[in-house]
Amino acid sequence: MSSLAARRASNSSLLRSLSYLPVGVFVGGTSGIGQGMAEAFATHTQGNAHIVIIGRNKTAAEAIIAKFPRPSSAEAKHEFVPCDVTLMENVQNTTRELLSRIPRINFLVLSTGYTTMKERDETSEGIDRKMAVHYYARWKFIDDLIPALKKAQSEGEDAKVYSVLAPGNGGKIKVDDLGLKKAYSKAHFALAGPTYNDLMMEEFAERNTGIPFIHANPGIVDTGYLSNSESSLVRYVSKATFPIAKILLRPIMPVLSPQAAGENMLHGLLTTANGGRAWRLDEHGEDMGQKRYYGTPEERKALWDHTVEEIKRVQK
């Protein structure tokens, strides 16, 4: 396994050697790991890229973009697109707008997160908010933006999809309760979410030959994720305990900064996932194979069919 410094140098070399101006879309890029990846991408391209950050926090996005290197290419562009991904209608409006003016996408990165103390908390569309952010919105962004990825692929450019969640931390799913409408719990979702993402990426890879679909586990990252929770209790506990947890975890699994995690995840995107199939990557951006994998081909098809019907129901 290479060092972080070596991975950073490799990322820089690969991105600066591209023969085309890359287009990177970062859904959830206003904080945490998504921000770390977007910043590393901007740094290693020397700003010579079309970078789209999608999220809710315009102020945060503008501050991030302001620190990107000034590009030398007239074609480069750095922009923020607002979208509350808890609603599929918002996702659809966003993807339609992107496709209307961005014909090709090279790297689609999805790292949206949501934390709450509530159990099932439905949006106006009847989807649990946590599931919407961690699964359904990601599925819809990918499904809607496939034409732009295929356009890049047809021109001999990179075309890759990267979902940051938790491969290896999932569990068995219940095909008679996909969407967790019958028996929802935070613990149940914590196991179902990673497995849903595994199966989602596998099915997309099966349906789109030659495009890598990647599900990556960033490890433990100090993202401010809990400290930005809607729950005052979660924010308090995070502030009180996370510094101690970082010290205790250091010997067995160091807590990474968003910048370090961004470099690791970018390494997985650029180097490890070098073939058109589904990939599962660890916190170093390395292939973890089928380690702690759950799911069957039958469950994968059932989840896909369920998702298609759920999105159709919402769109009606």
GIPEHU-V274287 format. One record per residue. SS is DSSP state (H for helix, E for strand, C for the rest). D_LAST is the distance of its C-alpha to the last C-alpha in whole Angstrom. Layout:
ss:SS d_last:D_LAST
ss:SS d_last:D_LAST
This chain:
ss:C d_last:49
ss:C d_last:49
ss:C d_last:50
ss:H d_last:47
ss:H d_last:50
ss:H d_last:50
ss:H d_last:46
ss:H d_last:46
ss:H d_last:48
ss:H d_last:46
ss:H d_last:43
ss:H d_last:45
ss:H d_last:47
ss:H d_last:44
ss:H d_last:42
ss:H d_last:45
ss:C d_last:46
ss:C d_last:42
ss:C d_last:43
ss:C d_last:40
ss:C d_last:38
ss:C d_last:35
ss:E d_last:32
ss:E d_last:31
ss:E d_last:27
ss:E d_last:28
ss:E d_last:25
ss:C d_last:26
ss:C d_last:29
ss:C d_last:30
ss:C d_last:32
ss:H d_last:34
ss:H d_last:34
ss:H d_last:31
ss:H d_last:34
ss:H d_last:37
ss:H d_last:35
ss:H d_last:34
ss:H d_last:38
ss:H d_last:40
ss:H d_last:38
ss:H d_last:39
ss:H d_last:42
ss:H d_last:43
ss:C d_last:42
ss:C d_last:44
ss:C d_last:41
ss:C d_last:40
ss:C d_last:37
ss:E d_last:33
ss:E d_last:32
ss:E d_last:29
ss:E d_last:28
ss:E d_last:25
ss:E d_last:25
ss:C d_last:25
ss:C d_last:29
ss:H d_last:30
ss:H d_last:33
ss:H d_last:34
ss:H d_last:32
ss:H d_last:34
ss:H d_last:37
ss:H d_last:37
ss:H d_last:36
ss:H d_last:40
ss:C d_last:41
ss:C d_last:40
ss:C d_last:43
ss:C d_last:44
ss:C d_last:43
ss:C d_last:45
ss:C d_last:43
ss:C d_last:42
ss:C d_last:38
ss:C d_last:38
ss:E d_last:35
ss:E d_last:34
ss:E d_last:31
ss:E d_last:28
ss:E d_last:25
ss:E d_last:23
ss:C d_last:20
ss:C d_last:19
ss:C d_last:18
ss:C d_last:17
ss:C d_last:13
ss:H d_last:11
ss:H d_last:10
ss:H d_last:14
ss:H d_last:15
ss:H d_last:13
ss:H d_last:14
ss:H d_last:18
ss:H d_last:17
ss:H d_last:17
ss:H d_last:20
ss:H d_last:22
ss:H d_last:21
ss:H d_last:22
ss:H d_last:26
ss:C d_last:27
ss:C d_last:27
ss:C d_last:28
ss:C d_last:28
ss:C d_last:31
ss:E d_last:30
ss:E d_last:27
ss:E d_last:28
ss:E d_last:25
ss:C d_last:27
ss:C d_last:25
ss:C d_last:26
ss:C d_last:26
ss:C d_last:28
ss:C d_last:28
ss:C d_last:30
ss:C d_last:28
ss:C d_last:26
ss:C d_last:23
ss:C d_last:21
ss:E d_last:17
ss:C d_last:15
ss:C d_last:13
ss:C d_last:10
ss:C d_last:12
ss:C d_last:14
ss:E d_last:18
ss:H d_last:19
ss:H d_last:22
ss:H d_last:20
ss:H d_last:17
ss:H d_last:20
ss:H d_last:22
ss:H d_last:20
ss:H d_last:16
ss:H d_last:17
ss:H d_last:19
ss:H d_last:18
ss:H d_last:15
ss:H d_last:18
ss:H d_last:20
ss:H d_last:17
ss:H d_last:17
ss:H d_last:20
ss:H d_last:22
ss:H d_last:23
ss:H d_last:25
ss:H d_last:27
ss:H d_last:27
ss:H d_last:29
ss:H d_last:31
ss:H d_last:32
ss:H d_last:33
ss:C d_last:35
ss:C d_last:37
ss:C d_last:36
ss:C d_last:35
ss:C d_last:31
ss:E d_last:30
ss:E d_last:27
ss:E d_last:29
ss:E d_last:27
ss:E d_last:29
ss:E d_last:29
ss:C d_last:32
ss:C d_last:32
ss:C d_last:35
ss:C d_last:34
ss:C d_last:31
ss:C d_last:32
ss:C d_last:31
ss:C d_last:27
ss:C d_last:26
ss:H d_last:24
ss:H d_last:23
ss:H d_last:22
ss:C d_last:20
ss:C d_last:18
ss:C d_last:21
ss:C d_last:19
ss:C d_last:23
ss:C d_last:25
ss:C d_last:25
ss:C d_last:28
ss:H d_last:28
ss:H d_last:31
ss:H d_last:29
ss:H d_last:26
ss:H d_last:29
ss:H d_last:30
ss:H d_last:26
ss:H d_last:25
ss:H d_last:28
ss:H d_last:28
ss:H d_last:24
ss:H d_last:25
ss:H d_last:28
ss:H d_last:26
ss:H d_last:23
ss:H d_last:26
ss:H d_last:27
ss:H d_last:24
ss:H d_last:24
ss:H d_last:27
ss:H d_last:28
ss:H d_last:25
ss:C d_last:26
ss:C d_last:30
ss:C d_last:32
ss:C d_last:30
ss:E d_last:31
ss:E d_last:29
ss:E d_last:30
ss:E d_last:30
ss:E d_last:33
ss:E d_last:34
ss:C d_last:36
ss:C d_last:38
ss:C d_last:39
ss:E d_last:39
ss:E d_last:40
ss:C d_last:36
ss:C d_last:36
ss:C d_last:33
ss:C d_last:34
ss:C d_last:36
ss:C d_last:33
ss:C d_last:31
ss:C d_last:30
ss:C d_last:32
ss:H d_last:36
ss:H d_last:37
ss:H d_last:36
ss:H d_last:37
ss:H d_last:41
ss:H d_last:41
ss:H d_last:40
ss:H d_last:42
ss:H d_last:45
ss:H d_last:45
ss:H d_last:43
ss:H d_last:47
ss:H d_last:48
ss:H d_last:46
ss:H d_last:46
ss:H d_last:50
ss:H d_last:50
ss:H d_last:47
ss:C d_last:49
ss:C d_last:52
ss:C d_last:49
ss:C d_last:46
ss:C d_last:46
ss:C d_last:44
ss:E d_last:43
ss:E d_last:42
ss:H d_last:39
ss:H d_last:41
ss:H d_last:42
ss:H d_last:39
ss:H d_last:38
ss:H d_last:41
ss:H d_last:40
ss:H d_last:37
ss:H d_last:37
ss:H d_last:40
ss:H d_last:38
ss:H d_last:35
ss:H d_last:38
ss:H d_last:41
ss:H d_last:40
ss:C d_last:37
ss:C d_last:38
ss:C d_last:37
ss:C d_last:34
ss:C d_last:32
ss:E d_last:31
ss:E d_last:33
ss:E d_last:34
ss:E d_last:36
ss:C d_last:38
ss:C d_last:39
ss:C d_last:42
ss:C d_last:39
ss:C d_last:41
ss:E d_last:40
ss:C d_last:39
ss:C d_last:39
ss:C d_last:37
ss:C d_last:39
ss:C d_last:38
ss:C d_last:35
ss:C d_last:32
ss:C d_last:30
ss:C d_last:30
ss:H d_last:29
ss:H d_last:27
ss:H d_last:26
ss:H d_last:25
ss:H d_last:23
ss:H d_last:21
ss:H d_last:20
ss:H d_last:19
ss:H d_last:17
ss:H d_last:15
ss:H d_last:14
ss:H d_last:12
ss:H d_last:11
ss:H d_last:10
ss:H d_last:9
ss:H d_last:6
ss:H d_last:5
ss:H d_last:5
ss:H d_last:4
ss:C d_last:0
